[in-house]
Amino acid sequence: MRFLPRQAGRVSAVIYTAVSFLAAAVFFSVTVLTGDYTWVARVGGSVWVFLLSMIILMPTVTPWVRKRLRG
């Protein structure tokens, strides 16, 4: 499947949202399997990991996708 350069925003949004969700799911799974954490701590931590991952990945993934789609 070939993408047009103007679709870079959508493609990058799918990528960084999926990676952020995966990071939050890993965090949640680790807290369920290890440690004695409350559900509030698990869910709150997962939301925090998701938000921080989005903040970090948004400005880094978008230029990378634009560069890859150009050439």
N, CA, C and O atoms as a Tripos MOL2 file, in Angstrom:
@<TRIPOS>MOLECULE
protein
  284   283    71     0     0
PROTEIN
NO_CHARGES

@<TRIPOS>ATOM
      1 N           0.8430   -1.1830    0.0000 N.3       1 MET1
      2 CA          0.0000    0.0000    0.0000 C.3       1 MET1
      3 C           0.8820    1.2370    0.0000 C.2       1 MET1
      4 O           1.8410    1.3270    0.7670 O.2       1 MET1
      5 N           0.5570    2.1800   -0.8540 N.am      2 ARG2
      6 CA          1.3540    3.3890   -0.9900 C.3       2 ARG2
      7 C           0.5950    4.5730   -0.4070 C.2       2 ARG2
      8 O          -0.6020    4.7350   -0.6410 O.2       2 ARG2
      9 N           1.3130    5.4020    0.3590 N.am      3 PHE3
     10 CA          0.7070    6.5610    0.9940 C.3       3 PHE3
     11 C           1.1970    7.8360    0.3220 C.2       3 PHE3
     12 O           2.3360    7.9100   -0.1400 O.2       3 PHE3
     13 N           0.3380    8.8230    0.2730 N.am      4 LEU4
     14 CA          0.7160   10.1290   -0.2400 C.3       4 LEU4
     15 C           1.3420   10.9340    0.8900 C.2       4 LEU4
     16 O           1.0050   10.7220    2.0540 O.2       4 LEU4
     17 N           2.2420   11.8490    0.5700 N.am      5 PRO5
     18 CA          2.8770   12.6490    1.6210 C.3       5 PRO5
     19 C           1.8840   13.4100    2.4920 C.2       5 PRO5
     20 O           2.1650   13.6520    3.6660 O.2       5 PRO5
     21 N           0.7370   13.7900    1.9500 N.am      6 ARG6
     22 CA         -0.2340   14.5410    2.7560 C.3       6 ARG6
     23 C          -0.9280   13.6480    3.7920 C.2       6 ARG6
     24 O          -1.6050   14.1530    4.6880 O.2       6 ARG6
     25 N          -0.7660   12.3490    3.6760 N.am      7 GLN7
     26 CA         -1.3410   11.4220    4.6380 C.3       7 GLN7
     27 C          -0.3860   11.1270    5.7970 C.2       7 GLN7
     28 O          -0.6740   10.2700    6.6330 O.2       7 GLN7
     29 N           0.7200   11.8130    5.8520 N.am      8 ALA8
     30 CA          1.7250   11.5580    6.8910 C.3       8 ALA8
     31 C           1.1620   11.8030    8.2830 C.2       8 ALA8
     32 O           1.5160   11.0910    9.2230 O.2       8 ALA8
     33 N           0.3050   12.7820    8.4280 N.am      9 GLY9
     34 CA         -0.2840   13.0740    9.7300 C.3       9 GLY9
     35 C          -1.1150   11.9230   10.2540 C.2       9 GLY9
     36 O          -1.0120   11.5510   11.4230 O.2       9 GLY9
     37 N          -1.9320   11.3650    9.3970 N.am     10 ARG10
     38 CA         -2.7810   10.2420    9.8160 C.3      10 ARG10
     39 C          -1.9540    9.0020   10.1090 C.2      10 ARG10
     40 O          -2.1830    8.3140   11.1040 O.2      10 ARG10
     41 N          -1.0000    8.7210    9.2490 N.am     11 VAL11
     42 CA         -0.1560    7.5400    9.4350 C.3      11 VAL11
     43 C           0.6380    7.6700   10.7290 C.2      11 VAL11
     44 O           0.7130    6.7200   11.5090 O.2      11 VAL11
     45 N           1.2240    8.8230   10.9610 N.am     12 SER12
     46 CA          2.0080    9.0070   12.1830 C.3      12 SER12
     47 C           1.1160    8.9700   13.4220 C.2      12 SER12
     48 O           1.5380    8.4690   14.4640 O.2      12 SER12
     49 N          -0.1140    9.4920   13.3280 N.am     13 ALA13
     50 CA         -1.0380    9.4350   14.4670 C.3      13 ALA13
     51 C          -1.3750    7.9930   14.8260 C.2      13 ALA13
     52 O          -1.4460    7.6500   16.0060 O.2      13 ALA13
     53 N          -1.5780    7.1630   13.8370 N.am     14 VAL14
     54 CA         -1.8530    5.7510   14.1000 C.3      14 VAL14
     55 C          -0.6480    5.0910   14.7640 C.2      14 VAL14
     56 O          -0.8000    4.2990   15.6940 O.2      14 VAL14
     57 N           0.5450    5.4210   14.2820 N.am     15 ILE15
     58 CA          1.7590    4.8040   14.8290 C.3      15 ILE15
     59 C           1.9840    5.2140   16.2720 C.2      15 ILE15
     60 O           2.1550    4.3510   17.1330 O.2      15 ILE15
     61 N           1.9890    6.5350   16.5650 N.am     16 TYR16
     62 CA          2.3110    6.9210   17.9380 C.3      16 TYR16
     63 C           1.1850    6.6150   18.9130 C.2      16 TYR16
     64 O           1.4460    6.4420   20.1030 O.2      16 TYR16
     65 N          -0.0540    6.5420   18.4500 N.am     17 THR17
     66 CA         -1.1340    6.1290   19.3420 C.3      17 THR17
     67 C          -1.0190    4.6430   19.6750 C.2      17 THR17
     68 O          -1.2070    4.2480   20.8250 O.2      17 THR17
     69 N          -0.7160    3.8320   18.6870 N.am     18 ALA18
     70 CA         -0.5760    2.3920   18.9170 C.3      18 ALA18
     71 C           0.6020    2.0910   19.8350 C.2      18 ALA18
     72 O           0.4900    1.2520   20.7290 O.2      18 ALA18
     73 N           1.7210    2.7590   19.6260 N.am     19 VAL19
     74 CA          2.8960    2.5310   20.4710 C.3      19 VAL19
     75 C           2.6210    2.9950   21.8970 C.2      19 VAL19
     76 O           3.0190    2.3250   22.8500 O.2      19 VAL19
     77 N           1.9530    4.1220   22.0560 N.am     20 SER20
     78 CA          1.6130    4.6200   23.3900 C.3      20 SER20
     79 C           0.6570    3.6760   24.1000 C.2      20 SER20
     80 O           0.8140    3.4100   25.2920 O.2      20 SER20
     81 N          -0.3290    3.1700   23.3780 N.am     21 PHE21
     82 CA         -1.2610    2.2070   23.9680 C.3      21 PHE21
     83 C          -0.5390    0.9290   24.3690 C.2      21 PHE21
     84 O          -0.8230    0.3590   25.4220 O.2      21 PHE21
     85 N           0.3870    0.4790   23.5430 N.am     22 LEU22
     86 CA          1.1590   -0.7130   23.8580 C.3      22 LEU22
     87 C           1.9970   -0.5050   25.1190 C.2      22 LEU22
     88 O           2.0780   -1.3970   25.9640 O.2      22 LEU22
     89 N           2.6190    0.6630   25.2480 N.am     23 ALA23
     90 CA          3.4080    0.9670   26.4390 C.3      23 ALA23
     91 C           2.5330    0.9740   27.6870 C.2      23 ALA23
     92 O           2.9400    0.4620   28.7300 O.2      23 ALA23
     93 N           1.3440    1.5440   27.5900 N.am     24 ALA24
     94 CA          0.4180    1.5600   28.7260 C.3      24 ALA24
     95 C          -0.0380    0.1460   29.0780 C.2      24 ALA24
     96 O          -0.1660   -0.1870   30.2560 O.2      24 ALA24
     97 N          -0.2830   -0.6770   28.0790 N.am     25 ALA25
     98 CA         -0.7020   -2.0550   28.3230 C.3      25 ALA25
     99 C           0.4100   -2.8680   28.9780 C.2      25 ALA25
    100 O           0.1490   -3.6950   29.8530 O.2      25 ALA25
    101 N           1.6340   -2.6350   28.5580 N.am     26 VAL26
    102 CA          2.7740   -3.3160   29.1860 C.3      26 VAL26
    103 C           2.9050   -2.8860   30.6390 C.2      26 VAL26
    104 O           3.1150   -3.7220   31.5170 O.2      26 VAL26
    105 N           2.7830   -1.5880   30.8990 N.am     27 PHE27
    106 CA          2.8520   -1.0900   32.2710 C.3      27 PHE27
    107 C           1.7630   -1.7390   33.1300 C.2      27 PHE27
    108 O           2.0290   -2.2040   34.2380 O.2      27 PHE27
    109 N           0.5520   -1.7630   32.6120 N.am     28 PHE28
    110 CA         -0.5650   -2.3530   33.3500 C.3      28 PHE28
    111 C          -0.3110   -3.8310   33.6190 C.2      28 PHE28
    112 O          -0.5440   -4.3090   34.7290 O.2      28 PHE28
    113 N           0.1600   -4.5530   32.6170 N.am     29 SER29
    114 CA          0.4290   -5.9810   32.7780 C.3      29 SER29
    115 C           1.5090   -6.2430   33.8160 C.2      29 SER29
    116 O           1.3900   -7.1610   34.6280 O.2      29 SER29
    117 N           2.5480   -5.4450   33.7880 N.am     30 VAL30
    118 CA          3.6350   -5.6220   34.7590 C.3      30 VAL30
    119 C           3.1390   -5.3590   36.1720 C.2      30 VAL30
    120 O           3.5140   -6.0790   37.0980 O.2      30 VAL30
    121 N           2.3060   -4.3460   36.3580 N.am     31 THR31
    122 CA          1.8010   -4.0640   37.7020 C.3      31 THR31
    123 C           0.8120   -5.1210   38.1830 C.2      31 THR31
    124 O           0.6750   -5.3320   39.3880 O.2      31 THR31
    125 N           0.1240   -5.7860   37.2620 N.am     32 VAL32
    126 CA         -0.7810   -6.8690   37.6590 C.3      32 VAL32
    127 C           0.0260   -8.0960   38.0770 C.2      32 VAL32
    128 O          -0.2950   -8.7520   39.0680 O.2      32 VAL32
    129 N           1.0770   -8.4010   37.3120 N.am     33 LEU33
    130 CA          1.8520   -9.6110   37.5670 C.3      33 LEU33
    131 C           2.8080   -9.4800   38.7440 C.2      33 LEU33
    132 O           3.0740  -10.4630   39.4360 O.2      33 LEU33
    133 N           3.3260   -8.2850   38.9790 N.am     34 THR34
    134 CA          4.2930   -8.0900   40.0600 C.3      34 THR34
    135 C           3.8300   -6.9610   40.9600 C.2      34 THR34
    136 O           3.2400   -5.9840   40.4980 O.2      34 THR34
    137 N           4.0960   -7.0990   42.2120 N.am     35 GLY35
    138 CA          3.8040   -6.0160   43.1400 C.3      35 GLY35
    139 C           2.3990   -6.0520   43.6850 C.2      35 GLY35
    140 O           1.5260   -6.7710   43.1990 O.2      35 GLY35
    141 N           2.2160   -5.2500   44.7100 N.am     36 ASP36
    142 CA          0.9290   -5.1640   45.3950 C.3      36 ASP36
    143 C           0.3930   -3.7530   45.1990 C.2      36 ASP36
    144 O           0.5130   -2.9000   46.0800 O.2      36 ASP36
    145 N          -0.1990   -3.5190   44.0320 N.am     37 TYR37
    146 CA         -0.7030   -2.2030   43.6740 C.3      37 TYR37
    147 C          -2.2210   -2.2160   43.6620 C.2      37 TYR37
    148 O          -2.8360   -3.2380   43.3600 O.2      37 TYR37
    149 N          -2.8190   -1.0900   43.9890 N.am     38 THR38
    150 CA         -4.2700   -0.9750   43.9030 C.3      38 THR38
    151 C          -4.6700   -0.7910   42.4380 C.2      38 THR38
    152 O          -3.8380   -0.4690   41.5900 O.2      38 THR38
    153 N          -5.9530   -1.0000   42.1600 N.am     39 TRP39
    154 CA         -6.4350   -0.8160   40.7860 C.3      39 TRP39
    155 C          -6.3490    0.6380   40.3600 C.2      39 TRP39
    156 O          -6.1190    0.9390   39.1890 O.2      39 TRP39
    157 N          -6.5360    1.5400   41.3160 N.am     40 VAL40
    158 CA         -6.4240    2.9620   41.0000 C.3      40 VAL40
    159 C          -4.9930    3.2920   40.5770 C.2      40 VAL40
    160 O          -4.7860    4.0520   39.6310 O.2      40 VAL40
    161 N          -4.0160    2.7300   41.2680 N.am     41 ALA41
    162 CA         -2.6150    2.9640   40.9100 C.3      41 ALA41
    163 C          -2.2860    2.3560   39.5470 C.2      41 ALA41
    164 O          -1.5560    2.9520   38.7540 O.2      41 ALA41
    165 N          -2.8190    1.1860   39.2860 N.am     42 ARG42
    166 CA         -2.5550    0.5360   37.9960 C.3      42 ARG42
    167 C          -3.1480    1.3310   36.8350 C.2      42 ARG42
    168 O          -2.4670    1.6090   35.8480 O.2      42 ARG42
    169 N          -4.4120    1.6880   36.9640 N.am     43 VAL43
    170 CA         -5.0870    2.4170   35.8840 C.3      43 VAL43
    171 C          -4.5060    3.8210   35.7480 C.2      43 VAL43
    172 O          -4.2430    4.2830   34.6380 O.2      43 VAL43
    173 N          -4.3070    4.4980   36.8750 N.am     44 GLY44
    174 CA         -3.7290    5.8430   36.8320 C.3      44 GLY44
    175 C          -2.3380    5.8470   36.2400 C.2      44 GLY44
    176 O          -1.9990    6.7280   35.4490 O.2      44 GLY44
    177 N          -1.5280    4.8690   36.6160 N.am     45 GLY45
    178 CA         -0.1890    4.7600   36.0500 C.3      45 GLY45
    179 C          -0.2190    4.4680   34.5620 C.2      45 GLY45
    180 O           0.5920    4.9920   33.7980 O.2      45 GLY45
    181 N          -1.1490    3.6380   34.1630 N.am     46 SER46
    182 CA         -1.2680    3.3230   32.7350 C.3      46 SER46
    183 C          -1.6770    4.5470   31.9250 C.2      46 SER46
    184 O          -1.1590    4.7760   30.8320 O.2      46 SER46
    185 N          -2.6020    5.3270   32.4580 N.am     47 VAL47
    186 CA         -3.0130    6.5680   31.7790 C.3      47 VAL47
    187 C          -1.8320    7.5240   31.7050 C.2      47 VAL47
    188 O          -1.6110    8.1650   30.6770 O.2      47 VAL47
    189 N          -1.0750    7.6220   32.7890 N.am     48 TRP48
    190 CA          0.0880    8.5180   32.8260 C.3      48 TRP48
    191 C           1.1340    8.0860   31.7930 C.2      48 TRP48
    192 O           1.6840    8.9230   31.0780 O.2      48 TRP48
    193 N           1.4070    6.7840   31.7170 N.am     49 VAL49
    194 CA          2.3640    6.2680   30.7340 C.3      49 VAL49
    195 C           1.8710    6.5480   29.3200 C.2      49 VAL49
    196 O           2.6580    6.9300   28.4540 O.2      49 VAL49
    197 N           0.5760    6.3610   29.0770 N.am     50 PHE50
    198 CA          0.0160    6.6370   27.7580 C.3      50 PHE50
    199 C           0.2030    8.1110   27.3780 C.2      50 PHE50
    200 O           0.6550    8.4200   26.2750 O.2      50 PHE50
    201 N          -0.1460    9.0090   28.2930 N.am     51 LEU51
    202 CA         -0.0300   10.4430   28.0010 C.3      51 LEU51
    203 C           1.4110   10.8700   27.7780 C.2      51 LEU51
    204 O           1.7000   11.6090   26.8370 O.2      51 LEU51
    205 N           2.3140   10.4140   28.6310 N.am     52 LEU52
    206 CA          3.7220   10.7760   28.4540 C.3      52 LEU52
    207 C           4.2880   10.2080   27.1590 C.2      52 LEU52
    208 O           5.0740   10.8690   26.4810 O.2      52 LEU52
    209 N           3.8970    9.0010   26.8190 N.am     53 SER53
    210 CA          4.3500    8.4140   25.5490 C.3      53 SER53
    211 C           3.8400    9.2100   24.3570 C.2      53 SER53
    212 O           4.5740    9.4180   23.3910 O.2      53 SER53
    213 N           2.5950    9.6550   24.4130 N.am     54 MET54
    214 CA          2.0510   10.4800   23.3330 C.3      54 MET54
    215 C           2.8390   11.7790   23.2090 C.2      54 MET54
    216 O           3.1820   12.2000   22.1040 O.2      54 MET54
    217 N           3.1260   12.4140   24.3500 N.am     55 ILE55
    218 CA          3.8640   13.6820   24.3280 C.3      55 ILE55
    219 C           5.2540   13.4970   23.7260 C.2      55 ILE55
    220 O           5.7280   14.3500   22.9760 O.2      55 ILE55
    221 N           5.8960   12.3970   24.0520 N.am     56 ILE56
    222 CA          7.2500   12.1540   23.5510 C.3      56 ILE56
    223 C           7.2350   11.7340   22.0820 C.2      56 ILE56
    224 O           8.0910   12.1620   21.3080 O.2      56 ILE56
    225 N           6.2750   10.9050   21.6950 N.am     57 LEU57
    226 CA          6.2800   10.3380   20.3470 C.3      57 LEU57
    227 C           5.7130   11.2510   19.2720 C.2      57 LEU57
    228 O           6.1210   11.1540   18.1140 O.2      57 LEU57
    229 N           4.7870   12.1330   19.6200 N.am     58 MET58
    230 CA          4.1910   13.0100   18.5970 C.3      58 MET58
    231 C           5.2330   13.7940   17.8000 C.2      58 MET58
    232 O           5.2400   13.7140   16.5710 O.2      58 MET58
    233 N           6.1070   14.5440   18.4590 N.am     59 PRO59
    234 CA          7.0620   15.3380   17.6750 C.3      59 PRO59
    235 C           8.2040   14.5300   17.0710 C.2      59 PRO59
    236 O           8.9550   15.0560   16.2500 O.2      59 PRO59
    237 N           8.3520   13.2740   17.4550 N.am     60 THR60
    238 CA          9.4460   12.4870   16.8870 C.3      60 THR60
    239 C           8.9940   11.5870   15.7410 C.2      60 THR60
    240 O           9.7410   11.3850   14.7830 O.2      60 THR60
    241 N           7.7920   11.0500   15.8250 N.am     61 VAL61
    242 CA          7.3170   10.1240   14.7960 C.3      61 VAL61
    243 C           6.8740   10.8580   13.5380 C.2      61 VAL61
    244 O           7.1280   10.3850   12.4310 O.2      61 VAL61
    245 N           6.2270   11.9890   13.6850 N.am     62 THR62
    246 CA          5.6850   12.7030   12.5190 C.3      62 THR62
    247 C           6.7670   13.0880   11.5030 C.2      62 THR62
    248 O           6.5900   12.8020   10.3180 O.2      62 THR62
    249 N           7.8820   13.7240   11.9030 N.am     63 PRO63
    250 CA          8.9140   14.0120   10.9030 C.3      63 PRO63
    251 C           9.5250   12.7500   10.2890 C.2      63 PRO63
    252 O           9.8690   12.7320    9.1070 O.2      63 PRO63
    253 N           9.6530   11.7090   11.0910 N.am     64 TRP64
    254 CA         10.2100   10.4570   10.5860 C.3      64 TRP64
    255 C           9.2980    9.8750    9.4930 C.2      64 TRP64
    256 O           9.7810    9.4020    8.4640 O.2      64 TRP64
    257 N           7.9900    9.9120    9.7220 N.am     65 VAL65
    258 CA          7.0400    9.3780    8.7320 C.3      65 VAL65
    259 C           7.0460   10.2540    7.4750 C.2      65 VAL65
    260 O           7.0250    9.7380    6.3580 O.2      65 VAL65
    261 N           7.0750   11.5590    7.6550 N.am     66 ARG66
    262 CA          7.1190   12.4460    6.4730 C.3      66 ARG66
    263 C           8.3490   12.1740    5.6300 C.2      66 ARG66
    264 O           8.2720   12.1390    4.4020 O.2      66 ARG66
    265 N           9.4780   11.9840    6.2800 N.am     67 LYS67
    266 CA         10.7240   11.7070    5.5530 C.3      67 LYS67
    267 C          10.6290   10.3640    4.8100 C.2      67 LYS67
    268 O          11.0730   10.2460    3.6680 O.2      67 LYS67
    269 N          10.0510    9.3690    5.4680 N.am     68 ARG68
    270 CA          9.9290    8.0550    4.8400 C.3      68 ARG68
    271 C           8.9480    8.0670    3.6640 C.2      68 ARG68
    272 O           9.1470    7.3470    2.6850 O.2      68 ARG68
    273 N           7.9030    8.8730    3.7540 N.am     69 LEU69
    274 CA          6.9180    8.9160    2.6770 C.3      69 LEU69
    275 C           7.4190    9.7040    1.4670 C.2      69 LEU69
    276 O           6.9750    9.4660    0.3440 O.2      69 LEU69
    277 N           8.3300   10.6290    1.6900 N.am     70 ARG70
    278 CA          8.8660   11.4080    0.5590 C.3      70 ARG70
    279 C           9.7480   10.5740   -0.3510 C.2      70 ARG70
    280 O           9.6900   10.6910   -1.5750 O.2      70 ARG70
    281 N          10.5520    9.7450    0.2540 N.am     71 GLY71
    282 CA         11.5450    9.1180   -0.5840 C.3      71 GLY71
    283 C          11.5540    7.6770   -0.5690 C.2      71 GLY71
    284 O          12.3680    7.0570   -1.2540 O.2      71 GLY71
@<TRIPOS>BOND
     1     1     2 1
     2     2     3 1
     3     3     4 2
     4     3     5 am
     5     5     6 1
     6     6     7 1
     7     7     8 2
     8     7     9 am
     9     9    10 1
    10    10    11 1
    11    11    12 2
    12    11    13 am
    13    13    14 1
    14    14    15 1
    15    15    16 2
    16    15    17 am
    17    17    18 1
    18    18    19 1
    19    19    20 2
    20    19    21 am
    21    21    22 1
    22    22    23 1
    23    23    24 2
    24    23    25 am
    25    25    26 1
    26    26    27 1
    27    27    28 2
    28    27    29 am
    29    29    30 1
    30    30    31 1
    31    31    32 2
    32    31    33 am
    33    33    34 1
    34    34    35 1
    35    35    36 2
    36    35    37 am
    37    37    38 1
    38    38    39 1
    39    39    40 2
    40    39    41 am
    41    41    42 1
    42    42    43 1
    43    43    44 2
    44    43    45 am
    45    45    46 1
    46    46    47 1
    47    47    48 2
    48    47    49 am
    49    49    50 1
    50    50    51 1
    51    51    52 2
    52    51    53 am
    53    53    54 1
    54    54    55 1
    55    55    56 2
    56    55    57 am
    57    57    58 1
    58    58    59 1
    59    59    60 2
    60    59    61 am
    61    61    62 1
    62    62    63 1
    63    63    64 2
    64    63    65 am
    65    65    66 1
    66    66    67 1
    67    67    68 2
    68    67    69 am
    69    69    70 1
    70    70    71 1
    71    71    72 2
    72    71    73 am
    73    73    74 1
    74    74    75 1
    75    75    76 2
    76    75    77 am
    77    77    78 1
    78    78    79 1
    79    79    80 2
    80    79    81 am
    81    81    82 1
    82    82    83 1
    83    83    84 2
    84    83    85 am
    85    85    86 1
    86    86    87 1
    87    87    88 2
    88    87    89 am
    89    89    90 1
    90    90    91 1
    91    91    92 2
    92    91    93 am
    93    93    94 1
    94    94    95 1
    95    95    96 2
    96    95    97 am
    97    97    98 1
    98    98    99 1
    99    99   100 2
   100    99   101 am
   101   101   102 1
   102   102   103 1
   103   103   104 2
   104   103   105 am
   105   105   106 1
   106   106   107 1
   107   107   108 2
   108   107   109 am
   109   109   110 1
   110   110   111 1
   111   111   112 2
   112   111   113 am
   113   113   114 1
   114   114   115 1
   115   115   116 2
   116   115   117 am
   117   117   118 1
   118   118   119 1
   119   119   120 2
   120   119   121 am
   121   121   122 1
   122   122   123 1
   123   123   124 2
   124   123   125 am
   125   125   126 1
   126   126   127 1
   127   127   128 2
   128   127   129 am
   129   129   130 1
   130   130   131 1
   131   131   132 2
   132   131   133 am
   133   133   134 1
   134   134   135 1
   135   135   136 2
   136   135   137 am
   137   137   138 1
   138   138   139 1
   139   139   140 2
   140   139   141 am
   141   141   142 1
   142   142   143 1
   143   143   144 2
   144   143   145 am
   145   145   146 1
   146   146   147 1
   147   147   148 2
   148   147   149 am
   149   149   150 1
   150   150   151 1
   151   151   152 2
   152   151   153 am
   153   153   154 1
   154   154   155 1
   155   155   156 2
   156   155   157 am
   157   157   158 1
   158   158   159 1
   159   159   160 2
   160   159   161 am
   161   161   162 1
   162   162   163 1
   163   163   164 2
   164   163   165 am
   165   165   166 1
   166   166   167 1
   167   167   168 2
   168   167   169 am
   169   169   170 1
   170   170   171 1
   171   171   172 2
   172   171   173 am
   173   173   174 1
   174   174   175 1
   175   175   176 2
   176   175   177 am
   177   177   178 1
   178   178   179 1
   179   179   180 2
   180   179   181 am
   181   181   182 1
   182   182   183 1
   183   183   184 2
   184   183   185 am
   185   185   186 1
   186   186   187 1
   187   187   188 2
   188   187   189 am
   189   189   190 1
   190   190   191 1
   191   191   192 2
   192   191   193 am
   193   193   194 1
   194   194   195 1
   195   195   196 2
   196   195   197 am
   197   197   198 1
   198   198   199 1
   199   199   200 2
   200   199   201 am
   201   201   202 1
   202   202   203 1
   203   203   204 2
   204   203   205 am
   205   205   206 1
   206   206   207 1
   207   207   208 2
   208   207   209 am
   209   209   210 1
   210   210   211 1
   211   211   212 2
   212   211   213 am
   213   213   214 1
   214   214   215 1
   215   215   216 2
   216   215   217 am
   217   217   218 1
   218   218   219 1
   219   219   220 2
   220   219   221 am
   221   221   222 1
   222   222   223 1
   223   223   224 2
   224   223   225 am
   225   225   226 1
   226   226   227 1
   227   227   228 2
   228   227   229 am
   229   229   230 1
   230   230   231 1
   231   231   232 2
   232   231   233 am
   233   233   234 1
   234   234   235 1
   235   235   236 2
   236   235   237 am
   237   237   238 1
   238   238   239 1
   239   239   240 2
   240   239   241 am
   241   241   242 1
   242   242   243 1
   243   243   244 2
   244   243   245 am
   245   245   246 1
   246   246   247 1
   247   247   248 2
   248   247   249 am
   249   249   250 1
   250   250   251 1
   251   251   252 2
   252   251   253 am
   253   253   254 1
   254   254   255 1
   255   255   256 2
   256   255   257 am
   257   257   258 1
   258   258   259 1
   259   259   260 2
   260   259   261 am
   261   261   262 1
   262   262   263 1
   263   263   264 2
   264   263   265 am
   265   265   266 1
   266   266   267 1
   267   267   268 2
   268   267   269 am
   269   269   270 1
   270   270   271 1
   271   271   272 2
   272   271   273 am
   273   273   274 1
   274   274   275 1
   275   275   276 2
   276   275   277 am
   277   277   278 1
   278   278   279 1
   279   279   280 2
   280   279   281 am
   281   281   282 1
   282   282   283 1
   283   283   284 2
@<TRIPOS>SUBSTRUCTURE
     1 MET1         2 RESIDUE 1 A MET
     2 ARG2         6 RESIDUE 1 A ARG
     3 PHE3        10 RESIDUE 1 A PHE
     4 LEU4        14 RESIDUE 1 A LEU
     5 PRO5        18 RESIDUE 1 A PRO
     6 ARG6        22 RESIDUE 1 A ARG
     7 GLN7        26 RESIDUE 1 A GLN
     8 ALA8        30 RESIDUE 1 A ALA
     9 GLY9        34 RESIDUE 1 A GLY
    10 ARG10       38 RESIDUE 1 A ARG
    11 VAL11       42 RESIDUE 1 A VAL
    12 SER12       46 RESIDUE 1 A SER
    13 ALA13       50 RESIDUE 1 A ALA
    14 VAL14       54 RESIDUE 1 A VAL
    15 ILE15       58 RESIDUE 1 A ILE
    16 TYR16       62 RESIDUE 1 A TYR
    17 THR17       66 RESIDUE 1 A THR
    18 ALA18       70 RESIDUE 1 A ALA
    19 VAL19       74 RESIDUE 1 A VAL
    20 SER20       78 RESIDUE 1 A SER
    21 PHE21       82 RESIDUE 1 A PHE
    22 LEU22       86 RESIDUE 1 A LEU
    23 ALA23       90 RESIDUE 1 A ALA
    24 ALA24       94 RESIDUE 1 A ALA
    25 ALA25       98 RESIDUE 1 A ALA
    26 VAL26      102 RESIDUE 1 A VAL
    27 PHE27      106 RESIDUE 1 A PHE
    28 PHE28      110 RESIDUE 1 A PHE
    29 SER29      114 RESIDUE 1 A SER
    30 VAL30      118 RESIDUE 1 A VAL
    31 THR31      122 RESIDUE 1 A THR
    32 VAL32      126 RESIDUE 1 A VAL
    33 LEU33      130 RESIDUE 1 A LEU
    34 THR34      134 RESIDUE 1 A THR
    35 GLY35      138 RESIDUE 1 A GLY
    36 ASP36      142 RESIDUE 1 A ASP
    37 TYR37      146 RESIDUE 1 A TYR
    38 THR38      150 RESIDUE 1 A THR
    39 TRP39      154 RESIDUE 1 A TRP
    40 VAL40      158 RESIDUE 1 A VAL
    41 ALA41      162 RESIDUE 1 A ALA
    42 ARG42      166 RESIDUE 1 A ARG
    43 VAL43      170 RESIDUE 1 A VAL
    44 GLY44      174 RESIDUE 1 A GLY
    45 GLY45      178 RESIDUE 1 A GLY
    46 SER46      182 RESIDUE 1 A SER
    47 VAL47      186 RESIDUE 1 A VAL
    48 TRP48      190 RESIDUE 1 A TRP
    49 VAL49      194 RESIDUE 1 A VAL
    50 PHE50      198 RESIDUE 1 A PHE
    51 LEU51      202 RESIDUE 1 A LEU
    52 LEU52      206 RESIDUE 1 A LEU
    53 SER53      210 RESIDUE 1 A SER
    54 MET54      214 RESIDUE 1 A MET
    55 ILE55      218 RESIDUE 1 A ILE
    56 ILE56      222 RESIDUE 1 A ILE
    57 LEU57      226 RESIDUE 1 A LEU
    58 MET58      230 RESIDUE 1 A MET
    59 PRO59      234 RESIDUE 1 A PRO
    60 THR60      238 RESIDUE 1 A THR
    61 VAL61      242 RESIDUE 1 A VAL
    62 THR62      246 RESIDUE 1 A THR
    63 PRO63      250 RESIDUE 1 A PRO
    64 TRP64      254 RESIDUE 1 A TRP
    65 VAL65      258 RESIDUE 1 A VAL
    66 ARG66      262 RESIDUE 1 A ARG
    67 LYS67      266 RESIDUE 1 A LYS
    68 ARG68      270 RESIDUE 1 A ARG
    69 LEU69      274 RESIDUE 1 A LEU
    70 ARG70      278 RESIDUE 1 A ARG
    71 GLY71      282 RESIDUE 1 A GLY
